[in-house]
């Protein structure tokens, strides 16, 4: 989310160019908790940029877009959003009028730069922590296969893997991490749907198992691809990967580590299965 996303889209609301208005309902929602399918850390950065920028504008050229009530709402939402990431920001004023009283008390009545310096004292530590968190999130990518290829070539499987990667990058709460488990299971079901061929893998007298019986369908694919005792180890991997994904999906409070292990396992397992089908 970017700072402009916190305002109405004026191209749709007012084509005559009147000022954009703050999306107060969205700001209130952010104060309560993360927005579904949103990158909460990116939103924390956007809110920090908005509040810092509005306070700077009010303290210098007066070109702030928000009023007293709106800046108070944004500051509260910012404190809550930052707090979800372990970043503390306690501003000793409630709104613009409070900020004016604060800078007068601190002897910054006649100096724009002094007001900027006052703000920097509160916001620079926040920016440093956000930079660190963003760098950590950037590094927290999921496993890549040893193959030089970046996809399996199985269209539906690759789509589900991309969605799993996207969801992991934006996950920030236990609920998000459970959804990563859901996405990991979806990759297994995409594999089940893709690689199991009744014409090849169904034995006489058997009924085709449903797609969600991934252990049975994938296990048969492995058995017919490798043959003999050589398939036992890979089938064991299949079972463990499935257990990991379902455990994260159903765990009451999974962590980012739990979700990452399950997601890494599923991605690597998909590429193991692809190696049974063709040599990279």
C-alpha positions in Angstrom: 0.0 0.0 0.0 1.2 3.5 -0.9 0.3 6.8 0.8 -2.0 7.7 -2.1 -3.9 4.5 -1.5 -5.0 6.0 1.8 -7.1 8.6 -0.1 -10.0 8.3 -2.4 -9.3 7.9 -6.1 -10.2 11.4 -7.3 -10.2 10.4 -11.0 -13.3 8.3 -10.2 -14.8 10.4 -7.4 -14.4 13.9 -8.8 -13.1 14.5 -12.3 -13.0 18.2 -11.7 -9.9 17.9 -9.5 -11.2 18.8 -6.0 -8.8 17.5 -3.2 -8.7 13.8 -2.4 -10.3 12.8 0.9 -8.9 10.5 3.5 -10.3 6.9 3.5 -11.3 7.1 7.2 -12.9 3.7 7.2 -9.7 2.2 6.0 -7.6 4.0 8.6 -10.0 2.8 11.3 -9.7 -0.7 10.0 -5.9 -0.5 10.1 -6.0 0.5 13.7 -8.0 -2.6 14.5 -5.7 -5.0 12.6 -4.1 -6.0 9.3 -6.2 -5.8 6.1 -6.8 -9.2 4.5 -4.4 -9.9 1.6 -2.4 -6.6 2.3 1.3 -6.3 3.1 0.9 -4.9 6.6 4.6 -3.8 6.7 4.3 -1.9 3.5 1.2 -0.3 4.9 3.1 0.7 8.0 5.7 2.4 5.8 2.9 4.2 3.9 1.2 5.4 7.1 4.5 6.6 8.5 5.3 8.5 5.3 1.8 10.1 5.4 1.9 11.1 9.1 5.5 12.3 9.0 4.8 14.3 5.8 1.6 15.9 7.1 3.3 17.0 10.3 6.2 18.4 8.4 3.9 20.3 6.0 1.9 21.7 8.9 5.0 22.8 10.7 6.6 24.5 7.6 4.6 25.6 4.6 1.1 24.8 5.9 0.3 22.6 2.8 -1.0 19.7 4.9 -4.0 17.8 3.4 -5.4 16.5 6.7 -7.3 18.3 9.4 -7.0 17.9 13.2 -9.4 15.1 13.4 -7.8 13.2 10.5 -4.3 13.5 11.7 -5.3 12.3 15.1 -7.0 9.2 13.5 -3.9 8.6 11.4 -1.5 8.8 14.3 -3.6 6.3 16.3 -3.7 3.9 13.3 0.0 4.4 12.8 0.9 3.6 16.4 -1.2 0.4 16.2 0.2 -0.7 12.8 3.8 -0.1 13.8 3.2 -1.9 17.1 2.2 -5.1 15.2 5.8 -5.1 13.9 7.4 -4.3 17.2 8.1 -0.6 16.4 7.2 1.9 19.0 6.1 5.5 18.2 4.7 7.7 21.0 4.1 11.2 19.8 3.6 13.7 22.7 0.7 15.5 20.8 -2.7 14.4 19.6 -3.2 16.6 16.6 -1.9 19.6 14.7 -2.8 22.1 17.4 -1.0 19.9 19.9 2.0 19.8 17.7 2.1 23.6 17.5 1.9 23.9 21.3 4.8 21.3 21.5 7.1 23.2 19.2 6.4 26.5 20.9 7.2 24.9 24.2 10.5 23.6 22.7 11.5 27.0 21.4 10.9 26.3 17.7 8.4 29.1 17.2 10.4 30.9 14.5 12.3 28.1 12.8 11.0 25.6 10.3 14.2 23.6 10.5 13.9 23.4 14.3 10.4 21.8 13.8 11.8 19.4 11.2 14.5 18.5 13.7 11.9 17.8 16.4 10.0 15.5 14.1 13.3 13.8 13.1 13.9 12.9 16.7 10.7 10.8 16.8 10.6 9.5 13.3 14.3 8.7 12.4 14.4 5.7 14.8 11.1 4.5 13.3 12.5 4.8 9.7 15.6 2.9 10.7 13.6 0.0 12.2 11.3 -0.1 9.2 14.3 -0.2 6.8 15.6 -3.2 8.8 12.2 -4.9 8.7 11.8 -4.4 5.0 15.3 -5.7 4.3 14.5 -8.8 6.4 11.2 -9.3 4.5 13.0 -8.9 1.2 15.5 -11.6 2.2 12.7 -13.9 3.5 12.1 -15.5 0.1 11.1 -19.1 -0.2 13.4 -21.9 -1.4 14.3 -22.2 -5.1 15.1 -25.5 -6.7 18.7 -26.4 -7.8 17.5 -26.5 -11.4 18.2 -23.3 -13.4 14.5 -23.3 -14.3 12.2 -21.1 -12.2 9.1 -23.1 -12.8 8.0 -26.7 -13.2 6.3 -26.2 -16.6 3.1 -27.6 -15.1 0.9 -24.6 -15.6 -1.6 -25.1 -12.8 1.1 -26.1 -10.3 3.2 -23.0 -11.2 0.2 -20.8 -10.7 -0.4 -22.2 -7.2 3.3 -21.9 -6.3 3.3 -18.2 -7.4 0.3 -17.6 -5.2 1.9 -19.4 -2.3 5.0 -17.2 -2.6 2.9 -14.1 -2.9 0.9 -15.0 0.2 4.0 -15.8 2.3 5.6 -12.4 1.4 2.5 -10.5 2.6 1.8 -12.7 5.7 2.1 -11.0 9.1 -0.3 -12.7 11.5 -1.2 -16.2 12.7 -4.2 -16.1 10.4 -2.0 -15.2 7.5 0.3 -18.1 8.2 -2.6 -20.5 8.4 -3.5 -19.3 4.9 0.0 -20.0 3.8 -0.7 -23.6 4.9 -3.8 -23.5 2.8 -1.8 -22.4 -0.2 0.7 -25.1 0.4 -2.0 -27.7 0.4 -3.4 -26.1 -2.8 0.0 -26.8 -4.5 -0.2 -30.5 -3.4 -3.7 -30.7 -4.8 -2.5 -29.1 -8.1 0.2 -31.7 -8.3 -2.3 -34.4 -7.6 -4.6 -33.1 -10.3 -1.7 -32.7 -12.8 0.4 -35.8 -12.5 -2.2 -38.5 -11.7 -3.4 -40.1 -14.9 -6.1 -42.8 -14.5 -5.1 -44.4 -17.8 -1.6 -45.0 -16.4 -2.0 -45.1 -12.6 -5.4 -46.7 -11.9 -5.2 -50.5 -11.2 -7.9 -53.0 -12.2 -10.8 -52.9 -9.7 -9.7 -49.6 -8.2 -11.8 -46.4 -8.1 -10.0 -43.2 -8.9 -9.3 -41.4 -5.6 -10.4 -37.8 -5.3 -7.9 -35.0 -5.9 -7.6 -34.1 -2.2 -6.3 -37.7 -1.5 -2.9 -36.4 -2.5 -0.8 -39.1 -0.8 -2.6 -41.8 -2.8 -2.5 -40.1 -6.1 1.1 -38.7 -5.8 2.2 -42.0 -4.3 1.0 -43.9 -7.3 2.7 -41.5 -9.6 6.0 -42.0 -7.7 5.6 -45.8 -7.6 5.1 -46.0 -11.4 7.8 -43.5 -12.2 10.6 -45.1 -10.1 9.4 -48.7 -9.5 10.6 -51.2 -7.0 12.0 -50.2 -3.6 13.6 -47.0 -5.0 10.3 -45.2 -4.6 9.9 -45.7 -0.9 12.2 -42.7 0.1 10.4 -40.3 -2.2 7.0 -41.5 -1.1 8.1 -40.9 2.5 9.0 -37.3 1.5 5.5 -36.9 0.0 3.9 -38.0 3.2 6.0 -35.7 5.4 5.5 -32.7 3.1 1.7 -33.2 3.2 1.8 -33.5 7.0 3.7 -30.2 7.3 1.3 -28.4 5.0 -1.8 -29.6 6.8 -0.3 -29.0 10.2 0.2 -25.3 9.4 -3.2 -25.1 7.8 -4.9 -26.3 11.0 -2.6 -25.1 13.7 -4.3 -22.4 15.9 -1.3 -20.1 16.0 1.4 -21.0 13.4 4.5 -18.8 13.2 6.3 -17.4 10.1 8.9 -20.2 10.6 6.2 -22.8 10.5 4.7 -21.4 7.4 8.1 -21.0 5.7 9.1 -24.5 6.4 5.9 -25.9 5.0 6.0 -23.7 1.9 9.7 -24.4 1.2 9.0 -28.1 1.5 6.1 -28.0 -1.0 8.0 -26.0 -3.5 11.0 -28.3 -3.4 8.8 -31.4 -3.5 7.1 -30.1 -6.7 10.5 -29.9 -8.4 11.4 -33.4 -7.1 8.3 -34.7 -8.8 9.1 -32.9 -12.0 12.5 -34.6 -12.1 10.7 -37.9 -12.2 8.9 -36.8 -15.3 11.8 -35.3 -17.2 15.4 -34.5 -16.8 16.2 -30.8 -16.3 
